[in-house]
């Protein structure tokens, strides 16, 4: 079962990595990823969805500052 959860979490972050470059604002990124939040069920990240996305956002865009 844990393999299934890890696979779904990896799928979520793969989608996030694709979507993050399409977004001009963090709120837009959160909105686009809300459709995929169910992929985080069982990971614990579902409770900290926006926090996890904020970390990814900062990592992505800090390279360009």
C-alpha positions in Angstrom: 0.0 0.0 0.0 2.8 2.5 0.8 4.1 2.0 -2.7 0.8 3.1 -4.1 0.8 6.2 -1.9 4.4 7.1 -2.9 3.5 6.7 -6.6 0.6 9.0 -6.2 2.7 11.6 -4.3 5.3 11.4 -7.1 2.6 11.9 -9.7 1.4 15.0 -7.8 4.9 16.5 -7.7 5.5 15.7 -11.4 2.3 17.6 -12.2 3.3 20.4 -9.9 6.7 20.7 -11.7 4.9 21.0 -15.0 2.3 23.5 -13.8 4.6 25.8 -11.8 6.2 27.3 -14.9 2.8 28.1 -16.3 1.8 30.3 -13.3 2.6 34.0 -12.8 1.3 34.0 -9.2 1.4 31.6 -6.3 -2.4 31.7 -5.9 -2.7 30.6 -9.6 -0.4 27.7 -8.8 -2.4 26.7 -5.8 -5.6 26.9 -7.8 -4.3 24.7 -10.6 -2.9 22.1 -8.1 -6.2 21.9 -6.1 -7.6 19.6 -8.7 -4.7 17.2 -7.9 -4.8 17.4 -4.1 -6.4 14.0 -3.9 -3.1 12.5 -5.0 -1.6 13.4 -1.6 -4.1 11.4 0.4 -2.2 9.3 3.0 1.0 11.3 2.8 0.4 13.9 5.5 1.1 16.6 2.9 -2.6 16.9 2.2 -3.0 18.7 5.5 -0.2 21.1 4.6 -1.1 21.4 0.9 -0.4 25.1 0.5 2.7 25.0 2.7 4.2 22.3 0.5 3.4 24.2 -2.6 4.9 27.4 -1.2 8.2 25.5 -0.7 8.1 24.3 -4.3 7.3 27.9 -5.5 10.1 29.4 -3.5 12.6 26.8 -4.8 11.6 27.3 -8.4 11.5 31.1 -8.5 14.4 31.8 -6.1 16.7 30.8 -8.9 15.7 33.8 -10.9 16.1 36.5 -8.2 
